[in-house]
Amino acid sequence: MKYSKDKIQAAVEQQNYKWFSGGDYDVNIVGVRNSDTGSKVTNKFDDIITITFQIGDEWIYKEWSCTTDSGKAAVLNYQNKNGVARLVEGQYRGSHMVGLHRGKYEALRQKKPMKVYRDKNKDLIYDEDIIQEGIFGINIHRSNPKTQSYIIDHWSHGCQVFQKASDFEDFMAICNTAKSIWGNSFTYTLITSDQIKKHNK
């Protein structure tokens, strides 16, 4: 694994974000954007999504390959007049719920406003000058339904997307257990790998 429960928790708390520890399956869903790639559109699943929670006195930590960035095809062929979306780092309390992604399969669906950068110049460099806040369908879902994908392209237009179908199934099983205990509301936190390095020296 690239990170750990302690490293993720330290970085989250250093941003003055909430770390959930209320009991079994009080989940912390944290995405880690890869700072090493800068603003370049890599079109690769080079980010990490993590989930951390307690069962009794034991902390469970899991991480999986994902993208927190829009794909190349989305950047070049966006549908919103303001440009392609890319989620702004931050903590979004109660932002998601278990629901259908595009009406097709169960995922975490955006239910409260979130902030996104908008980029419409198609130069394959992510711009961060324009920020919009709203409900834009910034879901947490999978790519290929059976195996895994190696390039992002249209899999993400701002969504947080798992590379492997089996990883996503593992994630959703945990979320559904959490839902049965805590209700259908999930907080999503997006940080950067630089923030982890800074607070875990």
Secondary structure, DSSP 8 states (H G I E B T S, - for coil): ----HHHHHHHHHHTT-----SSBT--EEEEEE-GGGTTB---S--EEEEEEEEETTEEEEEEEEEESS--HHHHHS-SSTT-EEEE-SEEEEEEEEEEEETTTEEEEEE-S-EEEEEE-S-SSB---SEEEEE-----EEESSSSSB-S--GGG-SS-EEESBHHHHHHHHHHHHHHHHHH-S-EEEEEEEHHHHHHH--
